[in-house]
């Protein structure tokens, strides 16, 4: 059992099974980078408060910087016997500098450290997710532009409805993910990362020492960290008691996951033989162990399935926090695994989805065959009659009856002679019907869409 950061008031050893049960090092090691940030700020604050001598502070910062380098280079291996990442780093420092490490945790609480660490985690991962969103937004734009002149059937209630441009189709997902970008960007801009809460009541270290420590820390990082909202705490009780930033972050990820799931569902459906619009790239599909002909859209199905996990992670933290009294409670340790889980899922899916989108091919022959369905153009016939002065409800009935007549008589509307068409409305004729009932006319007749132009407002953080 590794050395602990507490225990002086206890007469008996902690139960070994309980110690294993309550450890968090198996997952909170992911906060190592940010925990070191907090330690460096704290060391500087101790020096500013004349609790540490300059040479002592310099030595501690040097050791912490070495450990930070290990983390960034992927060489950091947490001790599985440590209680948590805070203890693990404390023990590492002690191995390198001996008893001087006993001063590292002076006037500090893990309650303050962990909320600092998690806020930094959300910030850094949020910035990374913004970058991934920018890439997939660009891919959607490119994909839509590549098939700019292609039209596809649009659906409501999973029934054929009207013709839309493929650019408009890809633009729908673009708009969804663009809003996700804006939500994450807003979250990052308003996030604040505090120091100086102590366990709950604040710290005996002067506020001015913490303020100066934050300034010097940012200089120490040489511009690597651009977060401008690291600051001394506003309310110490709220800071150590609250995890609404985790809940908000998970909420943003949940909405983003919903959009990825909807995208996956569309791509799955459109790649079936029943639709046949999309040919999915082999690289993201698998086969059957029994049926040699199968090509299964496994990535898309897993992305869709992961939605339950991401939603569950959000719900887990909401339920954990719902009845906790002020301030810190050990229940809050359990927010980390859901946070880490959803973050990894969404990051992985964005990366893979971007690669998949760039390789999806459209089956134009199949799409053009489906676009021959005349019912896709019924609304455009109604619109024509409206502009000819026919009341909408009357026009709606006329074209409804015409559609049923076509189906019952098994004759295409475009093949009906003028005499037949005029029995439904005198303004209908063969030449006009053929002009209206084609994809290009149907799409161009929608004047509210500004030629379906879409411009991304997403900007790199």
TACORKA-V872765 format. One record per pair of residues at least 24 apart in sequence whose ideal C-beta (glycine too) atoms are under 8 Angstrom apart, sorted by the first residue. I is the first residue (numbers start at 0). J is the second residue. Records with the same first field share a line. If there is no record, write none. Layout:
I = J / J
This chain:
0 = 80
1 = 78 / 80 / 81 / 82 / 86 / 87 / 90
2 = 86 / 90 / 93
3 = 82 / 86
4 = 82 / 85 / 86 / 89 / 104 / 109
18 = 82
21 = 82 / 329 / 332
22 = 81 / 82 / 83
23 = 82 / 83 / 84 / 332 / 335
24 = 77 / 78 / 79 / 81 / 82 / 83 / 84 / 86 / 87
25 = 79
26 = 335 / 336 / 339
27 = 83 / 84 / 113 / 116 / 332 / 335
28 = 75 / 77 / 84 / 87
29 = 120 / 335 / 339
30 = 84 / 113 / 116 / 117 / 119 / 120 / 335
31 = 66 / 70 / 75 / 77 / 84 / 87 / 88
32 = 67 / 70 / 71 / 119
33 = 115 / 116 / 117 / 119 / 120 / 123
34 = 84 / 85 / 88 / 112 / 116
35 = 63 / 66 / 67 / 70 / 88
36 = 115 / 119 / 216 / 224
37 = 111 / 112 / 115 / 116 / 194
38 = 63 / 88 / 92 / 103
39 = 63 / 64 / 216 / 219
40 = 194 / 209 / 212 / 213 / 216 / 229
41 = 103 / 107 / 194 / 212
42 = 103
43 = 211 / 212 / 215 / 216 / 219
44 = 194 / 195 / 204 / 208 / 209 / 211 / 212
45 = 102 / 105 / 106 / 204 / 208
47 = 205 / 207 / 208 / 211 / 212
48 = 204 / 205 / 208
50 = 102 / 105 / 106 / 204
51 = 102 / 105
55 = 99 / 102
58 = 96 / 99
59 = 92 / 96 / 99 / 100 / 102 / 103
60 = 219
62 = 92 / 95 / 96
63 = 88 / 92
65 = 95
66 = 91 / 92
83 = 109
84 = 116
85 = 109 / 112 / 113
106 = 197 / 202 / 203 / 204
107 = 197 / 202
108 = 196 / 197 / 198 / 199 / 239
110 = 196 / 197 / 198 / 199 / 239 / 326 / 327
111 = 194 / 195 / 196 / 197 / 198 / 202 / 238 / 239
113 = 331
114 = 193 / 196 / 238 / 239 / 241 / 242
115 = 192 / 193 / 194
117 = 242 / 244 / 245 / 334 / 335 / 338
118 = 190 / 191 / 192 / 193 / 244
119 = 192 / 226
120 = 338
121 = 186 / 190 / 244 / 245 / 248 / 338
122 = 187 / 190 / 192 / 226
124 = 342 / 346
125 = 183 / 186 / 187 / 248 / 460
126 = 187 / 460
127 = 346
128 = 183 / 252 / 255 / 342 / 345 / 346 / 349
129 = 180 / 183 / 184 / 187 / 457 / 459 / 460
130 = 459 / 460
131 = 346 / 349 / 350 / 353
132 = 176 / 179 / 180 / 183 / 255 / 349 / 457
133 = 180 / 457 / 458 / 459
134 = 349 / 353
135 = 176 / 349 / 352 / 353 / 356
136 = 173 / 176 / 177 / 180 / 455 / 457
137 = 455
138 = 353 / 356 / 357
139 = 169 / 170 / 172 / 173 / 176 / 356
140 = 169 / 173 / 453 / 455
141 = 357
142 = 169 / 356 / 357 / 359
143 = 168 / 169 / 170 / 173 / 453
146 = 361
149 = 361 / 363 / 366
150 = 366 / 370 / 438 / 439 / 441 / 442
151 = 276 / 366 / 370
152 = 366 / 369 / 370 / 372 / 375
159 = 369 / 372 / 374 / 375
160 = 375
161 = 375 / 376 / 378 / 379 / 441
162 = 370 / 375 / 376 / 438 / 441 / 442
163 = 442
164 = 442 / 451
165 = 361
166 = 451 / 453
167 = 442 / 448 / 451
170 = 451 / 453
172 = 258 / 261 / 262
173 = 453 / 455
174 = 453
175 = 258 / 261 / 262
176 = 255 / 258
177 = 455 / 456 / 457
179 = 251 / 254 / 255 / 258
180 = 457
181 = 456 / 457
182 = 251 / 254
183 = 251 / 255
184 = 458 / 460
186 = 247 / 248 / 251
187 = 460
190 = 226 / 228 / 244
191 = 228 / 229 / 230
192 = 226 / 228 / 229 / 230
193 = 229 / 230 / 231 / 232 / 233 / 238
194 = 229 / 230 / 231 / 232
195 = 231 / 232 / 235
196 = 232 / 235 / 238 / 239
197 = 235
198 = 239 / 327
199 = 235 / 236 / 239 / 240 / 325 / 326 / 327
200 = 235 / 236
201 = 232 / 235
206 = 231
236 = 325 / 326
239 = 326 / 327
240 = 323 / 325 / 326 / 327
242 = 316 / 320 / 331 / 334
243 = 320
245 = 316 / 334 / 338
246 = 313 / 316 / 317 / 320
248 = 338
249 = 309 / 312 / 313 / 316 / 337 / 338 / 341
250 = 313
252 = 309 / 313 / 341 / 342 / 345
253 = 309 / 310 / 313 / 341
255 = 345
256 = 305 / 306 / 309 / 310 / 341 / 344 / 345 / 348
257 = 306
259 = 302 / 306 / 345 / 348 / 349 / 352
260 = 302 / 303 / 305 / 306
262 = 352
263 = 299 / 300 / 302 / 303 / 352
264 = 299 / 303
266 = 296 / 299 / 355 / 359
267 = 296 / 299 / 300 / 303
270 = 296
274 = 365
275 = 362 / 365
276 = 361 / 362 / 365 / 366 / 369
277 = 359 / 360 / 361 / 362
278 = 359 / 360 / 361 / 362
279 = 355 / 359
280 = 355 / 358 / 359
282 = 354 / 355 / 358
283 = 351 / 354 / 355 / 358
298 = 351 / 355
299 = 355
302 = 348 / 351 / 352
305 = 344 / 348
308 = 340 / 341 / 344
309 = 340 / 341 / 344 / 345
311 = 337
312 = 337 / 338 / 340 / 341
313 = 337 / 341
370 = 438
373 = 402 / 405 / 411 / 412 / 413 / 436
374 = 402
375 = 441
376 = 435 / 436 / 437 / 441
377 = 402
379 = 435 / 436 / 440 / 441 / 444
380 = 427 / 432 / 435 / 436
382 = 444
383 = 426 / 431 / 435
384 = 424 / 426 / 427
387 = 426
389 = 424 / 426
394 = 424
397 = 423 / 424
398 = 423
401 = 427
412 = 436
